[in-house]
Amino acid sequence: MTGIAAISQQIWDMKYRFKTADGEPLDATIDDTWTRVAGALAAGESDPARWAPVFRDALAGFGFLPAGRILAGAGTGRSVTLFNCFVMGRIGDDLGAIFAHLREAALTMQQGGGIGYDFSTIRPKGARVHGVGADASGPLSFMDVWDSMCRTIMSAGARRGAMMATLRCDHPDIEAFIDAKREPGRLRMFNLSVLVTDAFMQAVEADQPWPLGFDGHCTKVLRARELWDRIMQATYAYAEPGVIFIDRINATNNLRYCEEISATNPCGEQPLPPYGACLLGSINLATLVRDPFGMEAGLDMERLRALVPVAVRMMDNVVDVSRFPLEAQRREAQAKRRIGLGVTGLADALILCGVRYGSARAVELTDLWLGAVQAEAYRASAALAAEKGAFPLYDRDAYMASPMVMALPGDVRAAIAAHGVRNALLTSIAPTGTISLFADNVSSGIEPVFSYSYERSVLMPDGSRRTEEVSDPAHRLFRERFGPDAPLPDYFVDAQSLTPAEHVVMQAAAQRHVDSSISKTINCPEDLPFDAFKDVYRQAYALGCKGCTTYRPNAVTGAVLAVKKETPKAPAPAGDGGSVVYMTKPLDRPEALPGETYKVRWPDSDHAMYITINDVVEAGRRRPFEVFINSKNMEHYAWTVALTRMISAVFRRGGDVSFVVEELKAVFDPRGGAWLGGRYVPSLLAAIGDVIERHMTAIGFLPDRGAGEPAKRIIAGGPSTGTEPAARAALQCPKCGQPGLVRQEGCDTCHSCGYSKCS
């Protein structure tokens, strides 16, 4: 591992290194990982011995970065899929079909795939269910069930599954869908996106009435701008839902003659038909820059043109060597052989070339570089078709009429016309947070650099923590070449210092050469007025983007703050989570404690459960100290006593004990949960977690999320030097607990441990 950054070593060891079930390493070095992956993908060739070294050379030096599923699973013999994510089948509007799809979702996530679903096919809340004399509960109620299921499925790679839910802009429940995440804790395993049609955008522009309906029946009419503003207000307030321009996706789809798309994978870069699968990989542009910071700085186009065909060939082989959770997914993948080749390190490549992200020159270079990736990918796929055959559903006349194919260079179109094409779709810009950390912390996807340097806390074997600095490789090279005190040129910009318009024009430039879609977050300043904010989405639509996701620091999801040197620490205000005190010795119990008792009725129990929570008072403030549960129902006696003793022991140790709530609320009862107070609760333990959360909020230990108090924020990074972008604040990672969670590429990624919600 000589010459590999510490963060890359840790990401490799945690996520991609092949180990036995007991944790014994089988990949001794990263070179062994390259050899394992290359050999596994070469097995799909008629002459594996010829191609394995070629594939290995493409991987070495991080030039081509297959998605994490491939790096972690290829050549291991494990029952996992090498595809990152899937769109599941069309949900039928009946209970049997709905729960059959729930089972398919669980099986898919168990093998490591994220999933996307369109819930527009489910009748709205209150609609009559003929034959049973009842009213429908609506798509959101079933999304709650999916959400609870997802909490319990630990997918391959030890992460919880990720999901995308879409709903059409004309569905009667669209307003409830838009507002769903205003309720704290609801649908946390989902990303939400509204399927926006061209007709709706035209109605918004003309301020026309917009009908909501289902199955041909109109249920409500409202102003289109009213619904648009509601979408934008929700996104402005807490970053969801995003929007997907679904008509544009279908109109430009190479396969519009044989499929219709209504959903995407969890991060939106792959719009897919029912049972479609996304296969991802990225060319690392930063490794291809010659003469960085020099007079002749530029991308080595010859190396790029040589690398793309190898990447396409490797990814095409994945279709044949991968396992699939469901037979329908295998059939869909092999019938169309779609891949999603993208790029990472775009921002660093621009910096190394002395170009400011978002500038006219950056747009020009993005057009040039991604245009080359697109052309060489299609050229390579046509050559593969001549060698191995076109994808089974290839229809020459229909395929050649696709807008994306018609825009290709003439010689590439001629090759496709002569031989067909091996892969129906070829390009996509996926989230690369974890593999970019693995590749020396290169900038992710087409995102700007989020932070040029930050401090990362590393857990040591003895339980202590060591702090190390992690820096962007372009920034590091600049410092090595020009000295630690040299002022940074103006092309060193970060995600927060760019205008939303500069984000959008870069996304639009990339989209022109991407036949699928792009996972990107348009970061907006906190003080951006709402009227200007909603114009970001209109600009994205006008410039040809297929979707849009934004992140604006806000009271619900947190904020991005500048860190000032040696700023005195202010006393903690009420409701910030309490004074966090860590103790090595548990507190002694006083003679008397203030507390409250709460009554919970669970449907399968004849007797109510009474939960008593007592608090200790420290410095005039209350914090939870102990829990008791009592009930006449003796069936629960043993486990409730054990549970309360354990929780009480945790409370008495001190510290930030709010994690107890999250752990309890994440428990899913396989027998099914219950509806309490008009809301689905996945288990009795989750109901207990709700009570503890309510009590913590009432005493001021937790913020009142319903009242719009800010989420917990932890400052990450060291003090600003004055010559570099200020360090940023980040949210707490749900896996490692460190302040390294940032929003990029439409996904939450942790810079401390490599956790990613989407990869």
Secondary structure, 3 states (H helix, E strand, C coil): CCCCCHHHHHHHHHHHCCECCCCCECCCCHHHHHHHHHHHHHCCCCCHHHHHHHHHHHHHHHCEEECHHHHHHCCCCCCCECCCEEECCCCCCCHHHHHHHHHHHHHHHHCCCEEEEECCCCCCCCCEECCCCEECCCHHHHHHHHHHHHHHCEECCCEECCEEEEEECCCCCHHHHHHHHHCCCCCCCEEEEEEECHHHHHHHHHCCEEEEEECCEEEEEEEHHHHHHHHHHHHHHHCCCEEEEHHHHHHCCCCCCCCCCCEECCCCCCEECCCCEECEEEEEHHHHEECCCCCCCEECHHHHHHHHHHHHHHHHHHHHHCECCCHHHHHHHHHHCCCEEEEECHHHHHHHCCCCCCCHHHHHHHHHHHHHHHHHHHHHHHHHHHHHCCCCCCCHHHHHCCHHHHCCCHHHHHHHHHHCCCCCCCECECCCHHHHHHCCCCCCCCCCCCCCEEEEEEECCCCCEEEEEEECHHHHHHHHHHCCCCCCCCCCCCCCCCCHHHHHHHHHHHHCCCCCCECCCEECCCCCCHHHHHHHHHHHHHCCCCEECEECCECCCECCCCCCCCCCCCCCCCCCCCCCCECCCCCCCCCCCCEEEEEECCCCCCCCEEEEEEEEEECCEEEEEEEEEEECCHHHHHHHHHHHHHHHHHHHHECCCCHHHHHHHCCCCCCCCEEECCEEECCHHHHHHHHHHHHHHHCCCCCCHHHCCCCCCEECCCCCCCCCCCCCEEECCCCCCCCCEEEECCEEEECCCCCECCC
